[in-house]
Amino acid sequence: MKILLALSTFFALSLSPLAAEEVSPVGRELFLKNCQVCHGLEGLGDGPGGANLNPAPRNLTQRPYKYGCGPGPVFRTISQGIEGTGMPAFSTALTEVERHQLADYVFQLGRKGGCSCSP
């Protein structure tokens, strides 16, 4: 079991951010399942579940993000959530690998919005 955990951690940490034109299909699937209800289908912060949240869900196509840009800070936000907002922690709901895949996808949403920051 320890070997499996070590391998999955190594795999997750060795994931490189996707090129600007690539979109993670697994990350998108995870986004649609877990995030789109508040952040909207395209990450614009316009999902029906976020209509009454204060503060409103972030438009993920615009930067800078509160805790920094790039898959690392996004991974941390997905894992820990943001206290005082509607952003929950997904550290128990998603595996580490899934959180990295989701972070890569969210990072790409920002790239689609014109952000050129590097990971």
C-alpha positions as CSV (number, residue, x, y, z in Angstrom):
1,M,0.0,0.0,0.0
2,K,2.8,2.4,0.8
3,I,4.4,1.7,-2.6
4,L,1.1,2.5,-4.3
5,L,0.8,5.8,-2.3
6,A,4.3,6.7,-3.1
7,L,3.8,6.0,-6.8
8,S,0.6,8.0,-7.0
9,T,2.2,10.9,-5.2
10,F,5.2,10.8,-7.6
11,F,2.9,10.7,-10.6
12,A,0.8,13.6,-9.3
13,L,3.9,15.7,-8.5
14,S,5.5,14.9,-11.9
15,L,2.5,16.1,-13.8
16,S,3.5,19.1,-15.9
17,P,1.1,21.9,-16.7
18,L,-0.6,21.4,-20.0
19,A,0.4,23.5,-23.0
20,A,-1.8,26.5,-23.6
21,E,-3.8,24.8,-26.4
22,E,-4.3,21.5,-24.5
23,V,-7.3,20.8,-22.2
24,S,-7.3,18.0,-19.7
25,P,-10.3,15.8,-20.5
26,V,-10.1,14.3,-17.1
27,G,-9.7,17.7,-15.5
28,R,-12.7,19.0,-17.4
29,E,-14.8,16.0,-16.3
30,L,-13.8,16.6,-12.7
31,F,-14.6,20.3,-13.1
32,L,-18.1,19.6,-14.5
33,K,-18.8,17.2,-11.7
34,N,-17.5,19.2,-8.8
35,C,-17.2,22.9,-9.8
36,Q,-19.5,24.0,-12.5
37,V,-22.5,24.3,-10.3
38,C,-20.9,27.4,-8.7
39,H,-18.2,28.5,-11.3
40,G,-20.4,27.8,-14.4
41,L,-19.8,25.6,-17.4
42,E,-16.9,27.7,-18.7
43,G,-15.6,28.9,-15.3
44,L,-17.0,32.4,-15.6
45,G,-18.4,32.3,-12.0
46,D,-22.0,32.2,-13.2
47,G,-23.2,28.8,-12.1
48,P,-26.6,28.6,-10.5
49,G,-25.3,27.3,-7.2
50,G,-23.2,30.4,-6.7
51,A,-26.0,32.9,-7.3
52,N,-26.5,33.6,-3.6
53,L,-23.0,33.2,-2.4
54,N,-21.2,36.2,-0.9
55,P,-18.5,36.6,-2.1
56,A,-19.6,35.4,-5.5
57,P,-17.7,32.4,-7.1
58,R,-14.5,33.5,-8.9
59,N,-14.4,33.9,-12.6
60,L,-11.6,31.4,-13.2
61,T,-10.8,32.9,-16.6
62,Q,-9.5,36.0,-15.0
63,R,-6.3,36.4,-12.9
64,P,-4.7,37.0,-10.5
65,Y,-6.1,34.4,-8.3
66,K,-6.2,35.1,-4.5
67,Y,-3.4,32.7,-3.6
68,G,-1.4,32.9,-6.8
69,C,-1.4,31.6,-10.3
70,G,-0.3,28.3,-11.6
71,P,-1.3,24.7,-10.9
72,G,0.5,24.6,-7.5
73,P,-1.5,27.4,-5.8
74,V,-4.7,26.2,-7.5
75,F,-4.1,22.7,-6.2
76,R,-3.7,24.2,-2.7
77,T,-7.0,26.1,-3.0
78,I,-8.8,23.0,-4.4
79,S,-7.4,20.9,-1.5
80,Q,-7.9,23.4,1.4
81,G,-10.8,25.5,0.2
82,I,-11.0,29.2,1.1
83,E,-12.3,30.1,4.6
84,G,-15.1,32.6,4.6
85,T,-16.3,31.8,1.1
86,G,-18.4,29.1,-0.5
87,M,-15.2,27.4,-1.8
88,P,-15.0,24.0,0.0
89,A,-12.0,21.8,0.5
90,F,-11.8,18.8,-1.7
91,S,-9.0,17.0,0.0
92,T,-11.2,14.2,1.2
93,A,-13.6,14.2,-1.8
94,L,-10.9,13.9,-4.5
95,T,-7.7,12.0,-4.7
96,E,-4.4,13.9,-4.9
97,V,-4.1,12.9,-8.6
98,E,-7.6,14.1,-9.3
99,R,-6.9,17.4,-7.6
100,H,-3.8,17.9,-9.7
101,Q,-5.8,17.1,-12.9
102,L,-8.4,19.6,-11.8
103,A,-5.8,22.2,-11.0
104,D,-4.3,21.8,-14.5
105,Y,-7.7,22.3,-16.0
106,V,-8.5,25.4,-13.9
107,F,-5.1,26.8,-14.9
108,Q,-6.0,26.3,-18.5
109,L,-9.2,28.3,-18.0
110,G,-7.1,31.2,-17.0
111,R,-5.0,30.8,-20.1
112,K,-8.1,30.8,-22.2
113,G,-8.9,34.1,-20.5
114,G,-5.6,35.6,-21.7
115,C,-3.4,35.1,-18.6
116,S,0.2,34.5,-19.6
117,C,1.5,33.7,-16.1
118,S,3.7,30.7,-15.9
119,P,3.2,27.8,-13.5
